[in-house]
Amino acid sequence: MHELTHIGLDVHKDTIAVAVLRSSTTTCDERVIPNTPEAVRKLLARYPDPSALRTCYEAGPTGYDTHRLVTSLGIACDVIAPSLIPKRSGVRVKTDRADARNLARLHRAGELVAVRVPTPAEEAVRDLVRAREEIKADRRIARQRIRSFLLRYGKRYPKPTDRWSFRFEVWMRALRFEEPLSQATFEHLLGAYFVRDSQLAAIDRQIEELALLDPLAEPVARLRAFRGIDTLSAVTIASETCDFRRFGTAASYMAFTGLVPSEHSSGASTRHGGITKTGNQHIRRVLVEAAWAYRYAPAVRGQLKKRLEGQPPEVAAYSWAAQCRLSGTYRKLAAKKGANKAVVAVTRELSGFVWGAMTGNMGT
């Protein structure tokens, strides 16, 4: 069996701190190299046997380029979840070299948790969905600025409700201000809003098209069988999870979404708190939105009925079982603990049903 050499990489925009920990030592060889493909290849070329190398670095803003470069050289590389790296409370010195050294040592000890690296195609879909979320947030901010501007100038929508709508936009476009600079400011605010609105519409159309193509078509169709989950939510769940089978149990998928209760136990004392929120926030958000649909009595009609057409009978039965259970969970908990806590509990169970449907574990 080969003696393994572990290499910790602290990757930054311009530099990479490197710590090399050989099998027979406890001291690392350290250096700093430029963050370029040539420098990384030169570093790893020092070791003639790629199968004896194990490299790792923290997931971060530099993405997965380093992983793809290293693995293309036939060398194993793990991308580490930063939030799960063990930390010593007494250490008050943090440097790039120290971080690389810590990665190498913990990696050799087996104390690090690696994230799943998406393929370039999976990453592209995920980035598109996340860009949509950011553009939607920008549009919301643009709306708030317009409302604030109109409020300062005493412009009030004449209808009983001032919710944003097509009629509100028509009324808003017809507004005129006496001061030329005020009119110019208003037009700039309108322009910022309509740019974001058109971008959002374009991305929505693109996501709808992607949902009909492989490899998203089958998982999206199956996810849409659940009440409250339509195309956008299904694409978000599928693109953020990528491979559902990497989670061995429904509980592990619930933990990935951050929907399990936090716990602080010591001795005979056991305390449970709110959900951890340490998992994937994008999946958690769309599942919470979907969970509100289960406050109503179970039913299959309208869009849900259309979405179930063409699905295997076991999927339709599983969707119905989810409705019955989750609707009952909501009614029972809402009466005792309120709607918000009930929806969180329903969301956690819904994530388990989603895992079951996507892995074929649909025992009801």
VOGU-3710 file (C-alpha; in Angstrom, 3 decimals, decimal comma):
1> mhelthigld> 0,000/0,000/0,000  1,263/3,477/-0,870  2,317/5,868/1,841  0,002/8,835/1,334  1,072/12,458/1,221  -1,586/14,978/2,197  -1,515/18,483/0,753  -3,593/21,278/2,253  -4,318/24,245/-0,025  -5,542/27,616/1,211
11> vhkdtiavav> -6,798/29,066/-2,065  -7,178/32,800/-2,648  -7,664/34,955/-5,717  -3,954/35,533/-6,386  -2,107/33,038/-4,195  -2,333/29,530/-2,765  -0,736/28,657/0,570  0,479/25,046/0,418  1,205/22,663/3,296  2,628/19,231/2,410
21> lrsstttcde> 2,344/16,567/5,120  4,233/13,374/4,331  3,203/10,072/5,854  6,264/9,697/8,067  6,283/13,192/9,559  4,186/15,535/11,679  5,772/18,704/10,285  4,511/20,300/7,097  6,581/21,664/4,235  5,061/25,066/3,552
31> rvipntpeav> 5,198/27,529/0,703  3,061/30,069/-1,158  2,548/29,804/-4,910  0,663/31,945/-7,435  -2,902/30,880/-8,107  -2,328/29,902/-11,728  -2,741/26,555/-13,502  0,959/26,541/-14,380  2,030/26,989/-10,744  -0,325/24,244/-9,533
41> rkllarypdp> 0,901/21,827/-12,201  4,512/22,614/-11,330  3,831/22,000/-7,632  2,169/18,630/-8,179  4,719/17,530/-10,776  7,241/17,242/-7,916  5,474/14,036/-6,868  5,910/11,236/-9,424  3,089/9,011/-8,086  -0,307/10,822/-8,306
51> salrtcyeag> -2,085/7,908/-6,589  -0,119/8,596/-3,400  -1,346/12,206/-3,144  -4,430/13,494/-1,338  -5,211/17,192/-1,668  -7,921/19,376/-0,181  -9,043/22,982/0,103  -11,986/24,885/1,554  -15,038/25,664/-0,523  -15,173/29,386/-1,128
61> ptgydthrlv> -15,468/32,240/-3,622  -12,815/30,773/-5,949  -15,202/27,965/-6,869  -14,234/24,549/-8,170  -11,580/25,417/-10,773  -8,763/24,215/-8,525  -10,561/20,898/-7,919  -11,111/20,337/-11,631  -7,500/21,180/-12,423  -6,081/18,862/-9,753
71> tslgiacdvi> -8,372/15,944/-10,613  -7,544/16,337/-14,310  -3,963/15,453/-13,306  -5,169/12,169/-11,789  -4,814/13,383/-8,202  -7,555/13,030/-5,576  -8,887/16,367/-4,335  -11,561/17,095/-1,734  -13,412/20,382/-1,413  -14,059/20,858/2,292
81> apslipkrsg> -17,166/22,314/3,929  -15,795/25,354/5,850  -18,506/25,344/8,518  -17,636/21,765/9,541  -13,875/22,239/10,005  -12,956/21,593/13,676  -11,616/24,706/15,383  -9,586/25,022/18,579  -10,958/27,734/20,860  -7,537/28,632/22,241
91> vrvktdrada> -5,977/29,478/18,873  -5,850/33,214/18,200  -3,494/33,289/15,212  -4,965/32,866/11,741  -2,768/32,993/8,637  -2,944/31,414/5,201  -0,065/29,063/6,011  -1,689/28,051/9,296  -4,972/27,329/7,511  -3,225/25,152/4,925
101> rnlarlhrag> -1,322/23,328/7,664  -4,537/22,722/9,582  -6,243/21,346/6,475  -3,417/18,905/5,771  -3,381/17,574/9,333  -7,142/17,258/9,706  -7,445/15,675/6,270  -4,948/12,994/7,201  -6,844/12,400/10,457  -10,127/11,987/8,577
111> elvavrvptp> -11,778/14,861/10,446  -12,935/16,855/7,416  -16,252/16,688/5,541  -16,080/17,042/1,768  -18,831/18,655/-0,283  -20,087/17,194/-3,529  -18,533/19,004/-6,466  -21,117/19,629/-9,197  -20,363/19,008/-12,838  -19,937/22,135/-14,994
121> aeeavrdlvr> -23,445/21,606/-16,401  -24,968/21,245/-12,921  -23,120/24,312/-11,705  -24,361/26,338/-14,684  -28,016/25,523/-13,944  -27,530/26,277/-10,249  -25,887/29,620/-11,036  -28,777/30,568/-13,321  -31,335/29,824/-10,590  -29,312/31,749/-8,003
131> areeikadrr> -28,920/34,684/-10,395  -32,705/34,745/-10,679  -33,014/35,033/-6,911  -30,576/37,957/-6,867  -32,320/39,747/-9,732  -35,678/39,247/-8,028  -34,234/40,814/-4,865  -32,945/43,742/-6,958  -36,413/44,188/-8,467  -37,958/44,249/-5,006
141> iarqrirsfl> -35,511/46,958/-3,947  -36,302/48,938/-7,110  -40,016/48,741/-6,262  -39,380/49,944/-2,737  -37,405/52,934/-4,023  -40,221/53,898/-6,399  -42,837/53,647/-3,645  -40,718/55,752/-1,301  -40,179/58,369/-4,003  -43,913/58,581/-4,755
151> lrygkrypkp> -44,733/58,823/-1,056  -42,377/61,798/-0,623  -44,113/63,613/-3,479  -47,618/62,825/-2,275  -48,484/60,560/-5,214  -50,920/57,919/-4,021  -52,532/55,184/-6,054  -56,290/55,908/-6,080  -57,392/52,293/-5,609  -58,178/50,892/-2,136
161> tdrwsfrfev> -55,053/48,754/-2,230  -51,645/49,864/-3,467  -50,213/46,424/-4,161  -47,968/46,252/-7,208  -49,998/45,230/-10,252  -50,312/45,844/-13,985  -52,831/48,639/-13,370  -50,496/50,192/-10,820  -47,720/50,192/-13,414  -49,995/51,858/-16,006
171> wmralrfeep> -50,939/54,564/-13,480  -47,319/55,008/-12,466  -46,068/55,475/-16,035  -48,574/58,300/-16,585  -47,291/60,347/-13,632  -45,596/63,682/-14,304  -43,647/65,959/-11,951  -43,360/69,736/-12,126  -39,621/69,838/-11,450  -37,578/68,527/-14,436
181> lsqatfehll> -35,008/66,928/-12,122  -37,739/65,151/-10,173  -39,130/63,817/-13,433  -35,652/62,663/-14,473  -35,117/60,940/-11,121  -38,443/59,164/-11,424  -37,614/57,951/-14,930  -34,268/56,596/-13,748  -36,031/54,679/-10,954  -38,574/53,327/-13,429
191> gayfvrdsql> -35,787/52,287/-15,794  -33,989/50,362/-13,051  -37,211/48,528/-12,217  -38,191/47,625/-15,789  -34,676/46,401/-16,609  -34,798/43,982/-13,674  -38,358/42,968/-14,521  -37,431/42,125/-18,118  -34,330/40,219/-16,976  -36,439/38,195/-14,548
201> aaidrqieel> -38,971/37,344/-17,267  -36,166/36,215/-19,592  -34,616/33,950/-16,946  -38,024/32,483/-16,109  -38,520/31,529/-19,758  -35,061/29,969/-19,890  -35,692/27,929/-16,747  -39,020/26,719/-18,145  -37,209/25,530/-21,270  -34,437/23,810/-19,276
211> alldplaepv> -37,032/21,967/-17,194  -38,233/20,161/-20,319  -34,763/18,948/-21,318  -32,516/16,196/-19,990  -31,188/15,747/-17,394  -33,697/17,962/-15,544  -36,898/16,765/-17,203  -37,434/13,560/-15,195  -36,546/14,850/-11,680  -38,457/18,097/-12,225
221> arlrafrgid> -41,575/16,218/-13,372  -41,395/13,983/-10,301  -40,914/16,909/-7,914  -43,844/18,754/-9,497  -46,066/15,868/-8,404  -46,011/17,358/-4,900  -48,504/19,994/-3,901  -46,879/23,423/-3,667  -43,899/22,534/-5,887  -44,015/23,806/-9,457
231> tlsavtiase> -41,321/24,232/-12,109  -39,157/26,915/-10,511  -39,165/25,269/-7,081  -38,490/21,857/-8,643  -35,536/23,170/-10,661  -34,151/24,861/-7,545  -34,368/21,663/-5,481  -32,919/19,493/-8,255  -30,041/21,835/-9,124  -29,045/22,483/-5,511
241> tcdfrrfgta> -29,193/18,817/-4,479  -27,782/17,311/-7,711  -27,579/13,729/-6,419  -30,240/12,699/-3,910  -28,723/9,246/-3,456  -25,688/10,650/-1,656  -28,012/11,005/1,341  -28,494/7,605/2,901  -31,598/8,510/4,896  -34,389/11,065/4,904
251> asymaftglv> -32,972/12,469/8,160  -29,632/13,191/6,509  -31,402/15,116/3,733  -33,372/17,057/6,328  -30,066/17,975/7,980  -28,697/19,084/4,592  -31,591/21,512/4,283  -31,053/22,834/7,833  -34,532/21,781/8,942  -33,627/19,595/11,923
261> psehssgast> -33,935/21,008/15,473  -30,803/22,269/17,189  -29,851/20,560/20,440  -27,727/21,406/23,475  -27,405/18,487/25,875  -25,106/18,082/28,842  -25,380/15,449/31,549  -29,005/14,896/32,401  -30,066/18,125/30,709  -31,423/18,067/27,148
271> rhggitktgn> -32,515/21,219/25,340  -33,947/21,437/21,841  -34,052/24,737/20,006  -35,159/26,009/16,637  -34,031/24,517/13,352  -30,298/24,694/12,691  -30,506/26,659/9,390  -27,008/25,386/8,638  -27,865/23,604/5,413  -28,750/24,748/1,927
281> qhirrvlvea> -30,785/27,925/2,319  -32,080/27,896/-1,283  -33,754/24,503/-0,882  -35,034/25,440/2,561  -36,656/28,614/1,212  -38,584/26,918/-1,609  -39,659/24,051/0,651  -41,026/26,497/3,232  -42,963/28,263/0,473  -44,331/24,914/-0,698
291> awayryapav> -45,260/23,839/2,844  -47,860/26,609/3,143  -49,964/24,781/0,533  -50,567/21,984/3,042  -52,630/24,171/5,355  -55,570/23,277/3,121  -57,425/19,968/3,045  -55,980/17,285/0,735  -57,207/17,599/-2,845  -56,075/16,850/-6,386
301> rgqlkkrleg> -57,378/19,456/-8,804  -56,310/22,287/-11,076  -52,620/22,532/-11,881  -51,680/19,687/-9,537  -53,996/17,334/-11,429  -52,287/18,297/-14,700  -48,829/17,869/-13,205  -49,693/14,340/-12,068  -50,668/13,270/-15,584  -48,109/10,850/-16,961
311> qppevaaysw> -46,530/10,117/-13,588  -46,253/6,477/-12,400  -49,109/5,353/-10,125  -46,743/4,934/-7,169  -45,645/8,576/-7,480  -49,250/9,791/-7,540  -50,048/7,606/-4,506  -46,970/8,917/-2,707  -47,990/12,517/-3,443  -51,441/11,835/-2,021
321> aaqcrlsgty> -49,948/10,215/1,087  -47,786/13,309/1,551  -50,839/15,550/1,306  -52,779/13,557/3,882  -49,937/13,391/6,380  -48,698/16,965/5,998  -52,151/18,517/6,071  -52,866/16,596/9,281  -49,526/17,668/10,767  -50,284/21,298/10,019
331> rklaakkgan> -53,769/21,250/11,554  -52,582/19,479/14,676  -49,568/21,716/15,325  -51,147/25,002/14,218  -53,797/24,628/16,914  -51,126/24,140/19,602  -48,081/26,145/18,479  -49,249/28,538/15,795  -49,034/28,590/12,015  -45,343/29,448/11,657
341> kavvavtrel> -44,041/26,592/13,791  -46,499/24,237/12,154  -45,219/25,177/8,693  -41,610/24,571/9,766  -42,560/21,089/10,965  -44,434/20,441/7,710  -41,399/21,642/5,739  -39,155/19,179/7,534  -41,497/16,285/6,753  -41,927/17,504/3,167
351> sgfvwgamtg> -38,155/17,353/2,663  -38,315/13,708/3,763  -41,055/12,985/1,243  -39,012/14,706/-1,472  -35,998/12,545/-0,628  -38,173/9,423/-0,759  -39,599/10,274/-4,155  -36,212/11,100/-5,673  -34,477/7,987/-4,339  -37,302/5,498/-4,881
361> nmgt> -37,889/5,006/-1,140  -41,633/5,573/-1,375  -42,869/3,127/1,189  -46,144/4,444/2,536
//
